[in-house]
């Protein structure tokens, strides 16, 4: 790689790192990761539990389907508000895998619950 190509590559990387949309997505994923860690800790499920791979994939698939709808409907107004939506999707995925979720660990946002029930039929 020539010096000019390296400089262009570094400039592109620097611009990408500072892109507001990239920073926003990083923040969304950071909140989702923290919320997931807290849920698994409360449920006493190891992050290495074999069931999680499928559940996480299923939760991400559900999340990617409903997140744009939640944004359009004004249900999510900030990066931090995406985490509860993801947790609802993860809880649904874990439940479909047979993981028992005590009521006290289920998010209680009734508006979000109704939205998901309508969108995930």
trRosetta pair geometry for C-beta under 8 A, 3 or more apart (Angstrom, degrees):
i j d omega theta_ij theta_ji phi_ij phi_ji
1 5 4.7 -122 -172 89 89 128
1 6 5.5 108 129 -58 117 86
1 9 7.5 -11 -177 -10 144 144
2 5 4.8 97 55 6 76 102
2 6 7.1 -139 98 -4 41 87
3 6 5.6 -53 -149 36 34 113
3 7 6.4 36 153 -20 66 104
4 7 5.7 -52 -148 35 31 112
4 8 6.5 31 153 -17 64 105
5 8 5.7 -54 -148 37 32 111
5 9 6.2 35 152 -21 65 107
6 9 5.6 -55 -146 37 31 113
6 10 6.2 28 156 -17 66 106
7 10 5.9 -56 -146 38 29 108
7 11 6.2 31 155 -20 64 107
8 11 5.7 -54 -146 37 30 112
8 12 6.3 32 154 -20 64 106
9 12 5.8 -54 -150 35 29 112
9 13 6.4 29 152 -19 64 106
10 13 5.6 -52 -146 37 33 112
10 14 6.3 35 154 -20 65 105
11 14 5.7 -53 -148 36 30 112
11 15 6.4 29 154 -17 64 106
12 15 5.8 -57 -149 38 30 109
12 16 6.2 31 153 -22 65 109
13 16 5.6 -56 -146 36 30 114
13 17 6.3 32 155 -22 65 106
14 17 5.8 -52 -146 33 30 112
14 18 6.5 10 160 -3 63 112
15 18 6.2 -71 -149 48 28 99
15 19 6.5 53 149 -53 65 92
16 19 5.6 -30 -153 -7 33 119
16 22 6.1 87 173 -46 66 168
17 22 7.0 -114 -133 102 18 143
18 22 8.0 64 70 57 16 121
18 23 7.4 -2 -159 -43 28 121
19 22 4.1 74 75 8 104 110
19 23 6.8 -179 87 -10 53 84
20 23 5.6 -55 -143 40 33 112
20 24 6.1 39 155 -24 66 105
21 24 5.5 -49 -147 33 32 116
21 25 6.5 32 154 -17 63 103
22 25 5.9 -54 -150 36 32 109
22 26 6.4 35 151 -21 64 105
23 26 5.6 -51 -148 34 33 114
23 27 6.5 35 152 -21 64 104
24 27 5.7 -56 -153 34 31 112
24 28 6.5 35 149 -21 65 103
24 79 5.8 -154 -165 -80 73 122
25 28 5.4 -47 -147 32 37 115
25 29 6.4 31 156 -13 67 105
26 29 6.0 -58 -149 41 30 107
26 30 6.2 35 151 -24 64 107
27 30 5.5 -52 -146 33 31 115
27 31 6.5 31 156 -16 64 103
27 79 4.2 17 112 164 113 162
27 80 7.9 -56 153 -56 105 63
28 31 6.1 -59 -154 36 29 107
28 32 6.3 27 151 -18 65 109
28 79 4.6 -117 -72 -155 69 91
28 82 4.8 5 -147 57 99 153
28 83 7.9 -168 -163 -54 58 72
29 32 5.4 -52 -143 38 35 114
29 33 6.1 39 156 -23 67 105
30 33 5.8 -53 -146 34 28 111
30 34 6.5 28 155 -17 62 106
31 34 5.8 -55 -147 37 31 111
31 35 6.2 28 156 -17 65 109
31 79 6.1 151 -3 138 140 87
31 80 5.2 -174 -116 -122 154 51
31 82 6.4 110 82 65 130 90
31 83 4.0 -107 142 -57 102 122
32 35 5.9 -58 -147 39 29 109
32 36 6.2 30 155 -20 65 108
32 63 8.0 59 -128 -151 139 163
32 82 6.5 -49 -62 113 100 100
32 83 5.2 -159 -83 -110 49 73
32 86 4.5 11 -129 59 106 170
32 87 8.0 -164 -141 -46 67 73
33 36 5.7 -54 -146 36 28 112
33 37 6.3 32 154 -21 63 106
34 37 5.7 -53 -149 34 30 113
34 38 6.5 28 154 -17 64 106
34 83 7.1 -31 65 -128 90 143
35 38 5.8 -55 -149 37 31 111
35 39 6.4 32 153 -19 65 106
35 83 4.0 143 -24 -178 147 114
35 84 7.1 -140 -142 -69 156 43
35 86 6.6 120 78 77 136 110
35 87 5.0 -96 149 -63 126 117
36 39 5.8 -54 -148 36 31 111
36 40 6.3 26 157 -15 66 108
36 56 7.9 50 -148 -112 146 102
36 86 7.3 -60 -58 126 99 119
36 87 7.0 -159 -77 -95 59 79
36 90 6.2 171 -112 -89 94 170
37 40 6.0 -59 -147 40 27 107
37 41 6.2 29 154 -21 64 110
37 47 7.3 -11 -116 -84 75 122
38 41 5.6 -56 -146 36 29 113
38 42 6.3 29 156 -18 64 106
39 42 5.8 -57 -150 37 30 110
39 43 6.2 15 157 -7 66 112
39 87 5.9 165 -56 -140 144 107
39 90 6.7 119 87 102 163 137
39 91 7.5 -117 -159 -70 145 89
39 105 6.8 105 -145 -178 79 110
40 43 5.8 -62 -142 47 31 104
40 45 4.6 -93 -155 70 81 97
40 46 7.6 -47 170 97 118 6
40 47 6.0 87 132 -79 160 69
40 52 7.7 19 -109 -105 132 133
41 44 7.4 26 -180 -75 31 38
42 105 5.4 159 124 -117 131 116
43 94 8.0 -49 -148 -180 173 159
43 99 7.3 31 -178 173 144 124
43 101 7.0 -46 -107 -115 124 74
43 105 6.2 86 -70 -153 89 166
45 49 5.2 -53 -179 -14 92 151
45 52 7.2 138 150 -68 123 114
45 99 7.3 0 -84 -140 143 137
46 49 4.8 134 65 -44 82 84
47 52 6.9 -53 -166 25 41 179
48 52 7.6 -164 170 31 7 136
49 52 4.9 100 75 -20 87 106
50 53 6.8 -38 -173 9 46 107
51 54 6.5 -65 -170 44 49 101
51 55 5.8 40 144 -17 80 119
51 94 7.5 81 135 -131 121 73
51 97 5.1 127 -170 158 117 146
51 99 6.8 146 129 -55 153 114
52 55 5.3 -65 -139 48 36 111
52 56 5.5 38 164 -24 75 107
53 56 6.1 -55 -145 35 21 107
53 57 6.5 19 155 -15 59 108
54 57 5.8 -57 -149 38 31 111
54 58 6.2 28 154 -17 66 109
54 93 7.7 -171 122 175 70 111
54 97 6.6 135 90 -94 116 129
55 58 5.7 -57 -145 40 30 110
55 59 6.0 31 155 -20 66 108
55 90 6.6 67 154 -156 102 72
55 93 4.2 132 -157 130 72 112
55 94 5.0 47 -147 -78 142 62
55 96 7.9 161 -112 59 84 91
55 97 5.3 -70 -74 -15 107 146
55 99 7.6 14 -95 -2 151 136
56 59 5.6 -52 -142 38 30 112
56 60 6.2 31 158 -19 64 106
56 90 7.1 5 -104 -120 54 99
56 93 7.4 160 -51 114 17 155
57 60 5.9 -55 -147 36 28 110
57 61 6.4 30 153 -20 62 107
58 61 5.6 -54 -149 35 31 114
58 62 6.4 30 153 -16 65 105
58 89 7.9 -169 121 164 70 91
58 93 3.9 150 91 -127 115 120
58 96 7.0 -112 146 60 162 135
59 62 5.7 -55 -149 38 32 110
59 63 6.0 33 153 -21 66 109
59 86 6.6 71 161 -172 111 73
59 89 4.3 119 -156 124 75 96
59 90 4.0 26 -122 -86 151 60
59 92 7.3 140 -104 59 79 86
59 93 4.2 -100 -57 0 82 146
59 94 7.9 17 -61 -27 121 77
60 63 5.4 -52 -141 38 31 114
60 64 6.2 32 158 -19 65 105
60 89 7.6 132 -51 127 19 139
61 64 6.0 -53 -145 35 26 108
61 65 6.6 25 153 -19 59 108
62 65 5.7 -62 -155 35 31 112
62 66 6.3 0 161 2 69 112
62 89 4.0 175 91 -145 122 114
62 92 6.5 162 -143 74 177 133
62 93 6.8 -151 3 -54 135 106
62 120 6.4 19 -149 -112 110 126
63 66 6.4 -71 -140 47 27 91
63 67 5.5 37 166 -39 69 111
63 85 6.5 114 -131 125 89 96
63 86 4.9 21 -108 -109 139 74
63 89 4.5 -130 -58 21 83 170
64 67 6.2 -36 -123 19 24 117
65 69 7.7 0 141 0 58 117
65 119 7.5 161 124 153 100 112
65 120 7.8 108 96 -96 130 83
66 69 5.3 -64 -157 45 51 114
66 70 5.8 53 148 -26 82 105
66 85 6.7 -155 104 -177 115 117
66 89 7.2 -173 36 -76 128 120
66 115 7.6 117 -170 137 124 102
66 116 6.5 18 -144 -112 164 75
66 119 5.0 106 -114 122 107 147
66 120 6.8 -37 -65 -59 132 97
67 70 5.6 -55 -144 36 31 111
67 71 6.4 33 157 -20 65 104
67 76 7.2 -22 -154 19 71 158
67 82 6.5 28 -131 -138 113 105
67 85 6.4 122 -96 125 76 147
68 71 5.6 -52 -149 34 33 114
68 72 6.4 32 155 -17 66 106
69 72 5.8 -55 -148 38 32 110
69 73 6.2 17 158 -7 66 112
69 115 8.0 167 118 177 111 109
69 119 5.8 156 94 -122 159 143
70 73 6.0 -63 -141 47 28 102
70 75 4.1 -80 -161 64 82 119
70 76 4.7 57 132 -5 110 109
70 85 5.8 -63 -46 -112 176 150
70 115 6.6 83 -101 153 90 147
71 74 7.8 36 176 -68 29 25
71 75 7.5 -71 -55 48 21 78
71 76 5.4 -47 -84 63 61 106
73 115 7.2 172 89 -132 154 128
74 77 6.8 21 -166 -72 67 92
75 81 7.7 -176 131 151 63 128
75 85 7.6 103 120 -81 118 125
75 111 7.0 -175 -133 135 102 110
75 112 6.6 124 -176 -99 124 76
75 115 5.8 44 -102 -96 158 170
76 81 4.4 172 -141 107 75 116
76 82 5.6 60 -152 -75 142 65
76 85 6.4 -43 -73 -27 128 142
77 81 5.9 64 40 12 61 156
78 81 5.0 101 56 0 73 102
78 82 8.0 -121 100 -14 50 81
79 82 6.0 -45 -170 10 42 115
80 83 6.3 -36 -175 7 48 114
81 84 6.6 -42 -165 28 52 104
81 85 7.3 52 144 -14 67 106
82 85 5.5 -61 -161 39 45 116
82 86 6.2 45 147 -21 76 106
83 86 5.6 -56 -148 37 33 111
83 87 6.3 34 155 -21 67 105
84 87 5.4 -51 -143 36 35 114
84 88 6.5 42 155 -22 65 99
84 107 5.4 129 -156 -141 99 158
84 109 6.0 58 162 6 145 145
84 112 6.2 -49 127 -142 117 174
85 88 5.8 -51 -155 31 31 112
85 89 6.7 29 148 -15 62 105
85 112 6.5 -132 -91 -154 70 123
85 116 7.8 169 -145 -73 75 116
86 89 5.5 -57 -153 38 36 112
86 90 6.2 35 150 -20 70 105
87 90 5.5 -51 -143 38 34 112
87 91 6.2 39 155 -22 66 103
87 107 5.8 106 101 -35 122 131
88 91 5.8 -52 -146 35 29 112
88 92 6.5 32 153 -20 62 105
88 107 5.9 -76 -72 43 86 132
88 112 6.2 -155 -48 143 155 116
88 113 7.1 -159 -131 -93 135 61
88 116 5.5 -135 144 -62 139 164
89 92 5.7 -54 -151 35 31 113
89 93 6.4 29 151 -17 65 107
89 116 7.6 -149 -70 -134 69 133
90 93 5.6 -55 -147 39 33 111
90 94 6.1 33 154 -19 67 105
91 94 5.7 -51 -142 38 30 110
91 95 6.2 35 155 -22 63 107
91 101 5.8 61 -154 -106 98 170
91 105 7.9 171 -113 122 122 95
91 106 6.3 109 -161 -120 157 78
91 107 7.4 -153 -13 8 152 93
92 95 5.7 -55 -150 35 28 114
92 96 6.6 26 153 -19 62 105
92 116 7.5 -149 -51 164 143 135
92 120 7.1 -31 -156 152 167 164
93 96 5.8 -54 -150 34 32 110
93 97 6.7 25 151 -14 63 107
94 97 5.7 -63 -154 39 35 109
94 99 4.0 -50 168 52 95 135
94 101 6.5 95 100 -57 122 119
95 98 7.8 83 -177 -45 32 10
95 99 6.3 -85 -79 62 33 78
95 101 6.1 -62 -78 2 94 121
101 105 5.5 -119 -173 77 88 117
101 106 6.0 96 137 -65 121 92
102 105 5.2 84 67 7 81 103
102 106 7.8 -144 100 -16 45 87
103 106 5.6 -53 -155 20 43 115
107 112 7.0 -31 119 81 128 137
107 113 7.6 -175 95 -62 91 97
109 112 3.9 37 107 21 118 117
109 113 6.4 160 90 -19 62 85
110 113 5.4 -54 -142 37 34 115
110 114 6.3 34 159 -18 68 103
111 114 6.1 -54 -150 36 27 108
111 115 6.4 30 151 -20 61 108
112 115 5.5 -53 -147 35 32 116
112 116 6.3 29 157 -16 66 106
113 116 6.0 -58 -149 38 28 107
113 117 6.3 30 154 -21 64 107
114 117 5.7 -55 -147 35 31 113
114 118 6.5 29 156 -17 64 106
115 118 6.0 -62 -156 37 28 108
115 119 6.1 7 158 -5 67 116
116 119 5.9 -64 -135 48 31 101
116 120 5.3 0 175 4 71 121
117 120 6.8 -61 -118 49 17 91
117 121 7.4 52 165 -67 52 78
118 121 6.9 -30 -172 -32 26 105
